């Protein structure tokens, strides 16, 4: 069944690269506004959910001692680098792949499973995350439509395909969903749960780093929806072109989701 899904997804990706409008080398990152009424309503829903659930959790996480938060952020970031490495290779960025592999090896061993980051002090710089949506952009696929998904936040047609693609090419997903490594207690597969714990922790870590920036954006924006759209598309453009992120106050993973996650 899984093999069939992989084949179907490969066909779907190939079709998207061919059928979505091609992105010219000098074209600014833009997207069609296809479902604005739906997206505005979804954004309001996400804001309410964030205030009721995600923001309080993020504030609680931020109350933890700094060493614990830094270590947790380093740990999940180290795991996430495996997905970045895969996308480095798919994009033909072998220098980036070497840097990512070096960081992962050093931080997993010397850095005790990624809790510490000695790789940065050894010349392996921390670079922007890579995902399959960016890979599709590098391959020349156009953005398609811009819209907002419940919980997941702003996205485009291309980035939504990339979101699904991330699951298929994420080594952590396959490791935790491998029948040979399953840990089953009763009817519960604990190995599969680990993947969602990892993604959830990554999301909480992201939100905790952006409490003030998102609050400021909501407070100072005449049209919050338009501001989110502009920031999201600009950030994605910068990541696809590997240009520096201008806002030093944001983490390099910001706005992958204005949950996003």
C-alpha positions as CSV (number, residue, x, y, z in Angstrom):
1,X,0.0,0.0,0.0
2,X,2.8,2.4,1.0
3,X,4.6,1.6,-2.3
4,X,1.5,2.5,-4.3
5,X,1.1,5.8,-2.4
6,X,4.8,6.6,-3.1
7,X,4.3,5.9,-6.8
8,X,1.1,8.0,-6.9
9,X,2.8,10.9,-5.1
10,X,5.8,10.7,-7.5
11,X,3.4,11.0,-10.5
12,X,1.6,13.9,-8.7
13,X,4.8,15.8,-8.1
14,X,5.9,15.3,-11.7
15,X,2.6,16.6,-12.9
16,X,2.8,19.6,-10.6
17,X,6.2,20.5,-11.9
18,X,5.0,20.3,-15.5
19,X,1.5,21.8,-15.0
20,X,2.0,24.6,-12.5
21,X,3.2,27.8,-14.2
22,X,7.0,27.8,-14.4
23,X,8.9,30.2,-12.3
24,X,11.3,32.4,-14.3
25,X,14.7,32.9,-12.9
26,X,14.1,36.7,-12.3
27,X,10.4,36.4,-11.3
28,X,9.4,37.7,-7.9
29,X,7.7,35.1,-5.7
30,X,4.0,35.7,-6.1
31,X,0.9,33.6,-5.9
32,X,-2.7,33.9,-7.2
33,X,-5.4,34.8,-4.6
34,X,-7.8,31.9,-5.3
35,X,-9.8,31.5,-2.1
36,X,-9.6,34.8,-0.3
37,X,-12.9,34.7,1.5
38,X,-12.2,31.1,2.7
39,X,-8.7,32.1,3.7
40,X,-9.7,35.1,5.6
41,X,-12.2,33.1,7.6
42,X,-9.7,30.3,8.2
43,X,-7.1,32.9,9.4
44,X,-9.6,34.2,12.0
45,X,-10.3,30.6,13.1
46,X,-6.5,30.0,13.4
47,X,-6.1,33.2,15.5
48,X,-8.8,32.1,17.9
49,X,-7.3,28.6,18.2
50,X,-3.9,30.1,18.7
51,X,-5.0,32.4,21.5
52,X,-6.9,29.6,23.2
53,X,-4.4,26.7,22.8
54,X,-1.1,27.3,21.1
55,X,-0.1,30.7,22.6
56,X,-0.7,29.6,26.2
57,X,1.3,26.4,25.6
58,X,4.1,28.5,24.1
59,X,4.2,30.8,27.1
60,X,4.3,27.8,29.4
61,X,7.2,26.4,27.4
62,X,9.0,29.7,27.5
63,X,8.8,29.6,31.3
64,X,11.1,26.7,31.4
65,X,14.8,27.3,32.2
66,X,16.8,28.6,29.3
67,X,19.2,25.7,29.1
68,X,16.2,23.3,28.8
69,X,14.6,25.3,26.0
70,X,17.9,25.7,24.1
71,X,18.7,22.0,24.5
72,X,15.2,21.1,23.3
73,X,15.4,23.4,20.3
74,X,18.8,22.1,19.4
75,X,17.6,18.5,19.7
76,X,14.6,18.9,17.4
77,X,16.5,21.0,15.0
78,X,19.2,18.3,14.8
79,X,16.5,15.8,13.9
80,X,14.9,18.2,11.4
81,X,18.3,18.6,9.7
82,X,17.9,15.1,8.2
83,X,15.0,16.4,6.1
84,X,17.1,19.5,5.1
85,X,19.9,17.1,4.0
86,X,17.6,15.2,1.8
87,X,16.3,18.4,0.2
88,X,19.9,19.7,-0.2
89,X,20.6,16.7,-2.3
90,X,17.4,16.9,-4.3
91,X,18.2,20.6,-5.1
92,X,21.7,19.7,-6.2
93,X,23.1,21.8,-3.3
94,X,26.0,19.5,-2.4
95,X,27.9,22.1,-0.5
96,X,24.8,22.6,1.7
97,X,24.4,18.9,2.0
98,X,27.9,18.5,3.2
99,X,27.5,21.3,5.8
100,X,24.2,19.8,7.0
101,X,25.7,16.3,7.2
102,X,28.7,17.6,9.1
103,X,26.5,19.5,11.6
104,X,24.4,16.4,12.2
105,X,27.3,14.1,12.7
106,X,29.1,16.4,15.1
107,X,26.1,17.5,17.1
108,X,24.7,14.0,17.3
109,X,28.0,12.6,18.7
110,X,30.0,15.4,20.4
111,X,26.8,17.4,21.1
112,X,25.1,14.5,22.8
113,X,22.2,13.7,20.4
114,X,22.0,17.3,19.3
115,X,21.3,18.8,22.7
116,X,24.4,21.0,22.2
117,X,25.7,22.7,19.1
118,X,29.5,22.3,19.0
119,X,29.3,22.2,15.1
120,X,28.8,26.0,14.9
121,X,32.0,26.6,16.8
122,X,33.8,24.2,14.5
123,X,32.9,26.1,11.3
124,X,29.7,24.3,10.3
125,X,27.3,27.3,10.2
126,X,23.7,26.9,11.0
127,X,21.8,27.5,7.7
128,X,18.1,27.9,6.8
129,X,15.9,24.8,6.8
130,X,15.1,23.2,3.5
131,X,11.8,21.5,2.7
132,X,10.2,19.9,-0.4
133,X,8.2,23.0,-1.2
134,X,11.5,24.8,-1.6
135,X,12.9,21.9,-3.7
136,X,9.9,22.2,-6.1
137,X,10.6,25.9,-6.4
138,X,14.3,25.2,-7.2
139,X,13.1,22.8,-9.8
140,X,11.1,25.6,-11.5
141,X,7.6,24.8,-10.3
142,X,5.3,27.8,-10.0
143,X,3.6,28.7,-6.8
144,X,-0.1,28.2,-7.8
145,X,-2.7,29.6,-5.4
146,X,-2.2,31.2,-2.0
147,X,-4.5,30.2,0.7
148,X,-4.7,29.5,4.5
149,X,-5.2,26.0,5.9
150,X,-6.9,25.3,9.3
151,X,-4.2,25.0,12.0
152,X,-1.3,24.8,9.5
153,X,-1.6,28.4,8.4
154,X,-0.6,30.1,5.1
155,X,0.5,28.1,2.2
156,X,0.4,27.8,-1.6
157,X,-0.4,25.0,-4.0
158,X,3.3,24.2,-4.4
159,X,4.0,24.3,-0.6
160,X,1.0,22.1,0.1
161,X,2.4,19.5,-2.3
162,X,5.7,20.0,-0.5
163,X,4.1,19.4,2.9
164,X,3.0,16.0,1.7
165,X,6.3,15.4,0.1
166,X,8.1,16.1,3.3
167,X,6.5,13.1,4.9
168,X,7.6,10.7,2.1
169,X,11.2,11.9,2.2
170,X,11.6,12.5,5.9
171,X,14.1,9.9,7.4
172,X,12.6,10.4,10.9
173,X,9.1,9.6,9.6
174,X,10.3,6.3,8.0
175,X,12.4,5.4,11.1
176,X,9.4,5.8,13.4
177,X,7.0,4.1,11.0
178,X,9.3,1.1,10.3
179,X,7.8,-2.2,11.4
180,X,11.2,-3.5,12.4
181,X,11.6,-0.7,15.0
182,X,8.0,-0.6,16.2
183,X,7.4,-0.5,20.0
184,X,3.9,-1.7,20.6
185,X,2.1,-1.6,24.0
186,X,-1.4,-2.9,23.8
187,X,-2.9,-1.4,20.7
188,X,-0.6,1.7,20.8
189,X,2.4,2.0,18.5
190,X,4.8,4.1,20.6
191,X,7.3,4.5,17.8
192,X,4.8,6.2,15.5
193,X,3.8,8.5,18.4
194,X,7.4,9.6,18.7
195,X,7.2,11.3,15.3
196,X,4.2,13.4,16.3
197,X,5.8,14.3,19.6
198,X,8.9,15.5,17.7
199,X,6.7,17.6,15.3
200,X,4.6,19.0,18.1
201,X,7.7,20.0,20.1
202,X,9.1,21.7,17.0
203,X,5.9,23.6,16.6
204,X,5.8,24.7,20.3
205,X,9.4,25.8,20.1
206,X,8.7,27.8,16.9
207,X,5.6,29.5,18.5
208,X,7.5,30.4,21.7
209,X,10.2,32.2,19.7
210,X,7.6,34.3,17.9
211,X,5.2,35.4,20.6
212,X,6.2,39.1,20.4
213,X,6.6,39.3,16.7
214,X,3.2,37.8,15.9
215,X,1.6,40.0,18.6
216,X,3.2,43.0,17.0
217,X,2.1,42.1,13.6
218,X,-1.5,41.6,14.7
219,X,-1.5,44.9,16.6
220,X,0.1,47.1,14.0
221,X,-1.3,45.7,10.8
222,X,-4.2,47.6,9.1
223,X,-5.0,44.3,7.3
224,X,-3.5,41.3,9.2
225,X,-4.4,38.9,6.4
226,X,-2.5,40.9,3.8
227,X,0.5,41.3,6.2
228,X,0.7,37.6,6.8
229,X,0.4,36.8,3.1
230,X,3.1,39.3,2.2
231,X,5.5,38.1,4.9
232,X,4.9,34.5,4.1
233,X,5.5,34.9,0.4
234,X,8.6,37.1,0.9
235,X,10.1,34.5,3.4
236,X,9.5,31.6,1.0
237,X,11.1,33.6,-1.9
238,X,14.2,34.3,0.3
239,X,14.5,30.6,1.2
240,X,14.2,29.3,-2.3
241,X,16.8,31.8,-3.5
242,X,18.9,31.1,-0.4
243,X,19.1,34.9,0.2
244,X,19.7,36.2,3.7
245,X,16.6,36.7,5.9
246,X,16.5,40.5,6.6
247,X,14.7,40.3,10.0
248,X,17.4,39.3,12.5
249,X,14.8,38.9,15.2
250,X,13.3,35.8,13.6
251,X,14.4,32.3,13.6
252,X,15.5,30.8,10.3
253,X,12.4,28.6,10.3
254,X,9.9,31.4,10.9
255,X,6.8,31.6,8.8
256,X,7.0,28.1,7.4
257,X,3.7,28.1,9.0
258,X,2.1,30.7,11.1
259,X,1.0,28.2,13.3
260,X,3.0,26.9,11.1
261,X,3.1,24.9,13.0
